[in-house]
Amino acid sequence: MKRFVLLLLVAGLAGGGYYGYRHYYNGGEPARASAPAGPRTVPVEVAAVEVMTVNEEVEALGTLAADESIVIAPEIAGRVVALGFREGERVKAGQELVKLDTAILDAELKQAMADLGLARDTNDRLKGLVSRGSGTQVALDESAARLASSEARVQLAKAKLAQSTLVAPFNGVVGLRSVGIGDYVSVGKQLITLTNIDPIKIDFRVPEIYLSRVKVGQPVQVRVDAAPDKPFAGKIFAIDPVVDVNGRAIRLRATVPNPDLALKPGLFARLSIIVDQRENAIVVPEMAVVPDGIGKMIYVAENGKARRVPVELGKRLPGKVEVVGGLKPGMQIVTAGQMRLRDGAAIAIKDAIVRTSQL
């Protein structure tokens, strides 16, 4: 029995050795399972290079200010008898705002006119007498002086009467009043404010390096926190000829149309000024840019392969970036899967695969 078992064991070892020799060796060398199928492709996503207009902008902060703002105050004392406005409403130039009582002024004017008439008649009679040789030149000179004085008193009475009515010197919006009908006001008492905020002004500063790139009439975009979703367009109105030595900045003033009075003086504003505009600029998705040891690069899809192209970047946009050197219009760039690529690697565009499968 032992011999029989030993014989079976030897036969099994011999059969296994023969099987291994036939399947794993061929002429004394290891047999190769199969030949390589070809270079391995990397699935990627691509996008076309965009061509668009890119604006080079400088950001600034500023404060809104009224185009004109004054305090309406009387030049003479008197009692208020009428108000020709409502608080917060628009008024036009020449519109009556406050009217003072003129009873005393009217009487003073009538008296001055009567004195003037008498002085004129007296002067005319003295002229006749002097011409006939029965009057004196001294009396005529005194009469002429009284006539001139009477004329001056008439002019003064008329000026005071005109000052009894306060009118708007320009178009604007009146503020809150501090006077009412029946109040007695003294000379110089502040009654109301008149403000012109259409257009409205913005004072701001930019670094001195932009001195040669800003000019009068240049457009600006304005945003305020009070209306964050509504941009406003304006223009540079004036540039201060003196550079601020403390901040090394240029002081500028812009005007913004404000027909609906949405902008108010004192608001904080953010401005954007276009200092340069580049037509036909090349723009790519920001995700397509890959950093390397010395700069930035992008993979370009050409003839089923990825070509590594060093690029020079320009202005950054939301989700995109301008390329100022390295790419040309019409190129297909890799936007996804580029981290597994190397220069010259074979690629398979996912979009093309999906379209083929759908057909």
C-alpha positions in Angstrom: 0.0 0.0 0.0 2.8 2.4 0.8 4.4 1.7 -2.5 1.2 2.4 -4.3 0.7 5.8 -2.6 4.3 6.7 -3.3 3.8 5.8 -7.0 0.7 8.0 -7.2 2.6 11.0 -5.7 5.4 10.7 -8.1 3.0 10.5 -11.0 1.2 13.6 -9.9 4.5 15.6 -9.6 5.5 14.5 -13.0 2.2 15.5 -14.6 2.3 19.0 -12.9 5.8 19.6 -14.1 4.8 18.8 -17.7 1.8 21.1 -17.6 3.8 24.0 -16.3 6.4 23.4 -18.9 3.8 23.5 -21.7 1.9 26.6 -20.5 4.6 28.8 -19.1 7.7 28.2 -21.1 8.2 28.0 -24.8 11.7 26.9 -25.9 13.2 27.6 -22.5 11.8 31.3 -22.3 8.7 32.6 -20.5 5.7 32.9 -22.7 4.1 36.4 -23.0 0.4 36.5 -22.4 -0.5 39.2 -25.0 1.0 42.1 -26.9 0.4 45.7 -25.7 -2.9 47.2 -27.0 -1.3 50.6 -27.6 -0.8 53.9 -25.6 -3.2 54.6 -22.8 -5.6 57.6 -23.4 -6.6 60.1 -20.6 -10.2 61.2 -20.6 -10.4 65.0 -20.5 -12.9 67.9 -21.0 -12.1 70.7 -23.4 -13.4 74.2 -24.1 -12.7 76.7 -26.9 -10.7 79.8 -26.3 -13.0 82.9 -25.9 -12.4 86.2 -27.5 -13.9 89.2 -25.8 -13.3 92.8 -24.7 -11.5 93.2 -21.4 -11.5 96.4 -19.5 -8.6 97.4 -17.2 -10.2 99.1 -14.2 -9.0 100.8 -11.1 -11.1 100.7 -7.9 -11.7 103.7 -5.6 -13.7 104.7 -2.6 -15.6 108.0 -2.3 -18.3 110.0 -0.7 -21.4 111.5 -2.4 -21.8 115.3 -2.2 -24.4 117.7 -3.4 -23.7 119.7 -6.5 -24.9 122.8 -4.8 -26.1 123.3 -1.2 -26.9 126.6 0.6 -28.8 127.8 3.7 -31.7 130.1 3.1 -31.6 133.0 5.6 -33.2 136.5 5.6 -31.1 139.6 5.1 -33.7 141.7 7.0 -35.7 141.0 10.1 -39.4 140.4 9.8 -42.5 138.2 10.5 -43.1 135.2 8.2 -46.5 135.5 6.4 -46.2 132.8 3.8 -44.2 129.6 2.9 -44.1 128.6 -0.8 -42.8 125.0 -0.4 -43.2 121.7 1.2 -40.4 120.0 3.0 -38.4 117.6 0.8 -40.0 118.7 -2.5 -38.3 119.9 -5.6 -38.3 123.7 -6.3 -37.3 125.6 -9.4 -35.0 128.6 -9.6 -36.9 131.8 -8.8 -39.7 130.1 -6.9 -40.8 132.0 -3.8 -39.9 130.1 -0.6 -40.4 132.4 2.3 -42.3 135.8 2.4 -42.0 138.3 5.2 -44.5 141.0 6.2 -44.1 144.1 4.1 -46.4 146.6 5.7 -43.6 148.7 7.2 -41.5 148.4 4.1 -44.3 149.5 1.9 -44.9 152.6 4.0 -41.1 153.4 4.0 -41.1 153.1 0.2 -44.1 155.5 -0.1 -42.5 158.0 2.1 -39.2 157.8 0.2 -41.1 158.2 -3.1 -42.9 161.3 -1.7 -39.6 162.8 -0.5 -38.2 162.1 -3.9 -41.0 163.9 -5.7 -40.6 167.0 -3.5 -36.9 167.0 -4.0 -37.2 166.7 -7.7 -39.8 169.6 -7.9 -37.6 171.8 -5.7 -34.6 171.1 -7.8 -36.4 171.9 -11.0 -37.7 175.3 -9.6 -34.2 176.3 -8.5 -32.8 175.4 -11.9 -35.3 177.9 -13.4 -34.5 180.6 -10.9 -30.8 180.2 -11.5 -31.3 180.3 -15.2 -33.2 183.7 -14.9 -30.5 185.1 -12.5 -32.8 185.2 -9.4 -31.4 182.2 -7.6 -28.1 181.2 -6.2 -25.9 178.4 -7.2 -25.4 177.3 -3.6 -29.1 176.7 -3.2 -29.2 174.7 -6.4 -26.3 172.5 -5.3 -28.0 171.8 -2.0 -31.2 170.9 -3.8 -29.3 168.5 -6.2 -27.7 166.8 -3.1 -31.2 166.4 -1.5 -32.5 165.0 -4.7 -29.7 162.4 -4.9 -30.3 161.5 -1.3 -34.0 161.0 -1.9 -33.3 158.8 -4.9 -30.9 156.7 -2.8 -33.6 156.3 0.0 -36.0 155.1 -2.7 -33.5 152.5 -4.0 -32.9 151.4 -0.4 -36.6 151.0 0.3 -37.1 149.0 -2.9 -34.1 146.7 -2.0 -35.5 146.0 1.5 -38.9 145.3 0.0 -37.3 142.8 -2.5 -35.4 141.1 0.4 -38.7 140.4 2.1 -39.3 137.6 -0.3 -36.7 134.7 -0.3 -36.5 132.8 -3.6 -34.7 129.7 -4.7 -31.5 130.7 -6.5 -31.3 127.4 -8.4 -33.2 124.2 -9.0 -33.0 121.9 -6.0 -34.7 120.1 -3.1 -35.6 121.9 0.1 -34.8 120.3 3.4 -36.6 120.4 6.8 -37.7 123.9 7.8 -37.0 125.5 11.1 -39.6 128.3 10.7 -43.4 128.6 10.6 -45.9 131.1 9.5 -46.1 133.9 12.2 -42.5 133.4 13.4 -40.4 136.6 13.8 -37.0 136.0 12.2 -33.9 138.0 12.7 -31.2 138.7 10.2 -29.2 135.6 9.3 -31.5 133.1 10.9 -31.3 129.7 9.2 -34.7 128.9 7.8 -34.2 126.0 5.3 -31.6 124.4 3.2 -31.7 124.1 -0.5 -29.7 121.3 -2.2 -29.2 120.4 -5.8 -28.5 116.7 -6.1 -29.2 116.2 -9.8 -26.5 115.6 -10.8 -24.7 114.6 -7.7 -20.9 114.8 -7.1 -18.5 112.2 -5.9 -15.0 113.1 -4.5 -12.5 110.3 -4.5 -8.7 109.5 -4.8 -6.6 107.1 -7.0 -2.9 106.4 -6.7 -0.6 108.7 -8.5 0.6 106.0 -10.9 -2.7 106.5 -12.7 -2.1 110.2 -13.3 -1.5 109.7 -17.1 -4.4 107.3 -17.4 -7.3 109.4 -16.0 -8.8 112.4 -17.7 -11.8 114.6 -17.6 -14.9 113.0 -19.3 -13.7 109.5 -18.5 -16.7 107.2 -17.5 -17.0 105.7 -14.0 -19.3 103.1 -12.5 -20.6 103.8 -9.1 -22.2 101.5 -6.5 -23.6 102.4 -3.1 -24.5 100.1 -0.2 -28.0 101.7 0.0 -28.7 100.2 -3.5 -26.3 97.3 -3.9 -28.0 95.9 -7.0 -28.2 99.1 -9.0 -25.1 100.5 -10.6 -24.9 104.2 -11.6 -22.9 105.6 -14.5 -21.1 108.9 -14.3 -18.1 110.9 -15.7 -15.0 112.5 -14.2 -15.8 116.2 -13.9 -12.5 117.6 -12.5 -9.0 116.6 -11.6 -7.1 118.4 -8.8 -3.8 119.7 -10.3 -2.0 119.1 -7.0 -1.1 115.6 -5.9 -1.7 114.9 -2.3 1.8 114.4 -0.8 0.6 112.6 2.3 -1.1 109.7 0.5 0.6 110.1 -2.9 -2.9 110.2 -4.5 -4.8 112.2 -7.1 -8.0 113.9 -6.0 -10.8 113.6 -8.6 -14.4 114.6 -8.7 -17.1 112.9 -10.8 -20.7 113.7 -11.5 -23.6 111.2 -11.7 -27.0 111.9 -13.1 -29.6 111.5 -10.4 -33.0 112.2 -11.9 -34.9 110.0 -9.4 -32.9 111.4 -6.4 -32.0 107.8 -5.4 -28.5 109.0 -4.4 -28.1 111.2 -1.4 -25.2 113.3 -0.2 -23.0 111.6 2.4 -23.5 108.1 1.1 -20.4 105.9 0.9 -19.6 104.9 -2.8 -17.4 102.4 -4.6 -16.2 103.5 -8.0 -14.7 101.6 -10.9 -12.8 103.6 -13.6 -11.9 102.0 -16.9 -8.3 103.1 -17.6 -7.7 100.7 -20.5 -9.8 98.6 -22.9 -8.4 95.7 -24.9 -10.4 94.4 -27.9 -10.2 90.8 -29.0 -8.6 89.6 -25.7 -8.2 85.9 -25.2 -10.0 84.6 -22.1 -10.0 81.0 -20.7 -11.7 79.3 -17.8 -9.6 79.7 -14.6 -9.7 76.0 -14.0 -7.7 75.4 -17.2 -4.6 77.1 -15.8 -2.0 74.8 -14.2 0.9 76.0 -12.1 4.4 74.7 -12.9 7.8 75.4 -11.4 8.4 78.8 -13.1 5.0 80.1 -14.1 1.6 79.0 -15.5 0.7 76.6 -18.3 -2.3 75.3 -20.2 -2.7 72.0 -22.1 -4.0 72.5 -25.6 -5.8 69.6 -27.4 -4.3 69.0 -30.8 -4.8 65.8 -33.0 -5.8 63.7 -30.0 -2.9 64.7 -27.9 -2.2 67.2 -25.1 0.4 69.9 -25.8 1.9 71.8 -22.9 1.8 75.6 -23.5 3.4 78.1 -21.1 1.1 81.2 -20.8 1.2 84.7 -19.4 -1.9 85.8 -17.5 -3.5 89.2 -17.5 -6.7 90.5 -15.8 -8.7 88.1 -13.7 -12.5 87.9 -14.3 -15.2 86.0 -12.4 -14.3 82.4 -13.1 -12.1 83.3 -16.0 -8.7 84.8 -16.7 -7.2 86.7 -19.5 -4.2 85.2 -21.4 -1.9 87.8 -22.9 0.7 85.4 -24.3 0.8 81.8 -25.5 -2.6 81.1 -26.9 -4.4 81.9 -30.2 -8.1 82.2 -31.1 -9.6 78.9 -32.1 -7.5 76.6 -29.9 -9.1 73.9 -27.8 -7.9 73.9 -24.2 -8.2 71.2 -21.5 -10.4 72.3 -18.7 -10.7 69.0 -16.7 -8.3 66.1 -16.3 -5.2 68.1 -16.9 -3.6 67.1 -13.6 -3.0 63.5 -15.1 -1.5 64.8 -18.3 2.0 65.2 -19.5 3.3 66.8 -22.7 2.3 64.7 -25.7 -0.1 62.4 -23.8 -3.0 60.8 -25.7 -6.4 62.2 -24.7 -10.0 61.2 -25.2 -12.4 64.1 -25.1 -15.4 63.2 -22.9 -17.9 65.4 -24.9 -17.0 63.6 -28.1 -17.5 60.2 -26.4 -20.9 61.2 -25.1 -22.1 62.5 -28.5 -20.9 59.3 -30.2 -22.7 57.1 -27.8 -25.9 59.1 -28.2 -25.8 58.7 -31.9 
